[in-house]
Amino acid sequence: MNRNVVIGIIVVALIILAVIYLMPGTGPQTTETTPAPKTTEPATPPAAPAQPTTPAQPTTPAQPTTPAQPTTPAQPETPAQPATPQQPATPQ
């Protein structure tokens, strides 16, 4: 075999290995662990809409309320009197 042929085979083999290694997603895996979740910043709240300025209305003092009339507690119901048993009529 000619010297140039051997060098050509080696160069082609190195190019093939480089293409295989550099292909996206097919490189050697470095770790067996899953990647850590990414931390995200909390969303900023939207800016509050500008409130139109209105002149302050003078407030009137609240009218005092009259106290409610006290209610009397409900009278408990008296229990019903039991019926008096009647004596059976005695034959004479």
PyMOL commands that set and color helices and strands:
alter all, ss='L'
color gray80, all
select helices_A, chain A and resi 3-22
alter helices_A, ss='H'
color red, helices_A
deselect
rebuild
show_as cartoon
